[in-house]
Amino acid sequence: MVRKLFTLFCASVISFSLTTVVSGQETAAPEKKMDKAAKEVRWEGNVIRSDPGQSTLTIRQVGSNAEMTAHYDSSTRWVSQYHGDKKVNDIDASQVKDGDRVIVMGNYEKHVLHATLISKRLSHSQ
């Protein structure tokens, strides 16, 4: 009887420890993905300042005073697109002016947003 209880106790301890290890591995993997995803930023708003000399755009979120300065370089992709349209047009940096609505996708590192994609949003009324 004691031997059966001891065997049952050992089996439950082993199964509990295996369950804990497996569930710990499953929760660790999404955290790594979240750390990586946390550095990718999407910022949408209106261009309030552009500085081609410094290769920066300052964008203010719509309905907010929050601003973000996006740094771009030769690897940044510039596109334009009408709202709800699937067609994407390639453009260059000179076609984005102050007051334009843009979406900036990029990497946020050391308090600097490095733009990988800048999408100028077009209005159907234009």
Secondary structure, 3 states (H helix, E strand, C coil): CHHHHHHHHHHHHHHHHHHHHHHHHHHHHHHHHHHHHHCEEEEEEEEEEEECCCCEEEEECCCCCCEEEEECCCCCEEEEEECCCCCCEECCHHHCCCCCEEEEEEEEECCEEEEEEEEEEECCCC
